[in-house]
Structure formats: structure tokens, C-alpha cells
Amino acid sequence: MFRWTQSITAKVLGIGVLALLMLIPLKQADGIVREREAMRTSAVARVASGWGGPQTVGGFMLAMPARSEVRDSTGRVVSVQDTTHIVLADEMTTTADLAVERRSSGMYEVPVYTSDVTIRGRFLVEDVASAGAESGTALDTGKAELRLLIADTRGLQGITSATVDGHPIRLASSAATMGGYSVLTAAFPVDPARATPIDFALTLRIAGTESFSALPLARASTLQLRSAWPDPSFAGAILPGRRSVSAKGFDATWQVMDLNRSYGQHWDAASTDVNARLAASSFGVKLVKPGSVYQQNDRAGKYGLLFIALTFVAFFLFEVLKGLRLHPVQYLLVGAAMASFYVLLLALSEQIGFGVAYVVAATTVVLIVGGYAAAVLRARGAGLVLGGVLALVYAILYGLIGAEQYALLIGSVVLVAVIALLMYLTRRIDWYAYGVPFNSQTETP
């Protein structure tokens, strides 16, 4: 039994178990990333609570009381149902220029913005008539009102102007909500005999945090967004048809038709199905860099076990090729040093940015492991070689983190190349010669 535990087979199995044990500190490091990311989310919420959260603006829609009658087989009215019917605009253009600044909450910086949002559009009176006919309800156009949807009214800093047919209107807050959005209203009776479109214009000053989006509440909706923010992330149901992004900022334009969304030009306001689809139809921009510090740390951690295992293999090859012998505790210390890289990387990247933090953390671990290897293997050359291998490993890892779309391709090529190199280096080794006892001629360091 003692002879078997000293065999190379037992050594390989033991190294495999030690590598798997490294999952414990790696899992703990991943938990710290999640915790710090949650802390940043809390910081964003604190800023948004006093400034205004992620904003979505919907533009004007018409809301009218509606009455539908249920009749029996004889044509007698057996019940009457009162509802509110929504009719959307024929066309609408929203223009916004986001002035972005950074607000700090503790150690975290949160992008916030202010913007003068201009909305122009028109309703067609024939759409009101057809909505009543298609829904089978009688619309009370004399009690119609305009509704403006907005995600967070805390960020509404003022309404510069609001006009219909060139005449000013006054918007008031409402207890009603639609699709999770707050509602501002203004009474506007509609004359069903009117022959001209109803033109409206609105300019409001709005503040928000991290994102701005619009709802396609017209037969033809256009959104024009500009900002000096250099790292936009366009998001939502529709991507911009035209966009220009540079170090000086971005300029993007969306054009959305009613055919592009999952609801029609009119519906019953009580329809939970349509209300649920409203949020899903929004489109706009997020002011958060796609590769955030926590995303990059998370990507780095995914390769942790693989790179620790490769380092263990490198140490093992030195044992075999140089006739040396290492204790499992020494493997554990090397693994602990490599696992600490991810904690150090996270801590530094929050303070000095991911790129610089990566160089500092990787250099620190390379020096520690390389120096330790030179001591325990009793050869400075071995320490330099293993330190160089580890530096190459971290260079490859940085490439995998940066090349998100090609990470699988790069990783698979590197893995095949490493396996091929291992096969080449061990091609002349007679593994049976190391059967029992393992490295019996050498002394334990």
C-alpha cells in the first residue's frame, strides 16, 4: 500500500484532487464579485432615488371613456360595461440630447443625465372613429384626455411647453398607471366631425440614471438621441437604423412602424396583455460600458480552474523531467497564490481600472510563484521558466477577457496547443519506469 501511494499514478490522482480543491477559493472569489456588484447596484439605486431612475418616455396618447353593451338573443341589453379606450398617434418624433455627468455614491461612480426632450406628432380623427367601430364600443370623445407615459416622475424637472393645435395645455399628475409607467393627463375633447389632424408638441426637462428609452406609441415613431457619452449600449426591442459612435459621443436615430410592435393602434386600457407588452417594446440607450469591471472579473474567474490545473501540470513536469519531488502542501500553496489573484484583481480594479489592476495583480502572482518555484525546485532557471509560463498564461487570459466574441475560439486553440506541447515533452518518458517507487533516487526538498 505504501509503495502504491508513492507511485506516479497516485501522484497524478493527488494533483487532480488538489486542483479540484481549488474550486473552493475560486467559488469564494466569485461570490465576492457578486457581492461587490450588488453593492454597486445599491449605489445606483441610492442615486436614482434622489435624481430619477432609468427613464422611458411614451409621448401622447388619447384616452376616452367607452361603453359596450351586451345583448341577449332577442336584442335586449342585459349589461353595460364602462371602460377606457386608448388610441395612438399617427406619427410622433422624439428628440433628446443627453447631458451626462458622474455622481458618486461611496466608492462607486454612477452616470446620470439631464435632457430637454421634445416630442412632436399628430392624431388622425378617423383613427378615433375606426377604433370605436372595430372595438364595438361607443366612445365618449367629449371626455377624451391626452395621456403622457413616463417611467419615473421624480426625474421630471419641468415642462417647458405643451401645446395642441398651437394652444397651450396643462398637464396634471394622475393616480392611473399603464404598463408600470406613471401617467400625466390633460383634458382634450375631440370633435368627431373634425376634418384636420390634431397636432401636438411637448418639451420637458427630464433627469435620469444610466438609461433613456422611448415607447413606439404611434403608427410611425422616430427617436433621435445624441450625447457626449463615448460608450453607449443600444438596447431594447429595436436597434437604431442609423448611428454614429466616436470618442466625442454618439448620435443615433430609430424609426419604428406599428408593424414592428406586438400591439395595435388602439386597445382597452384594462387589457393586461397590452400593458405587459408596452415595456417590452421600448428602445433606447444604456450609459454603461458593456465590459464593466464586474463583467471582466467574472470572465476572468471562469478560467480560474483551468489555469491553476495547467500550472500544476507544469510543476509536475519539472518533477518528472528533472527528477525532483514536491509535496502536496507545496502544490496547495501555489494554488492558493493563484486563487488570490482573482481577489486582488477585483479589489484593485474597483480603484484603478481593470487594465492596470490586471497588470499589477498578474505581476504580483508571477513573482510570488516564480520565486517560490526557484526555492522549492532548487533551481533559479526553473523559477524563471515557470514564472515565464505563468506570465504567458495570464497574457492569454487577458486576451480571452477582451475578445469576448472570439473567447471560445482562442481558448480551444490554446487548449489544443497546450495538450500537444505536453505530449511532445513527455513523448520519451517511460511512465512504467516511474511506477514504484516514484522518484526514489531524489530527496524531498
Secondary structure, DSSP 8 states (H G I E B T S, - for coil): -HHHHTSHHHHHHHHHHHHHHTHHHHHHHHHHHHHHHHHHHHHHHHHHHHH--SEEEEEEEEEEEEEEEEE-TTS-EEEEEEEEEEE-EEEEEEEEEEEEEEEEETTEEEEEEEEEEEEEEEE-HHHHHHHHHHHT-EE-GGG-EEEEEES-GGGEEEEEEEEETTEE---EEEEEEETTEEEEEEE----TT--S-EEEEEEEEEEEESEEEE---EEEEEEEEEES-S--EEEESS--SEEEEETTEEEEEEEEEGGGSSS-SEEETT-HHHHHHHHHT-EEEE-S-SS-HHHHHHHHHHTHHHHHHHHHHHHHHHHHHHT----HHHHHHHHHHHHHHHHHHHHHHHHH-HHHHHHHHHHHHHHHHHHHHHHHTT-HHHHHHHHHHHHHHHHHHHHHHH-TTTHHHHHHHHHHHHHHHHHHHTTT--GGGGSSSTTTTS---
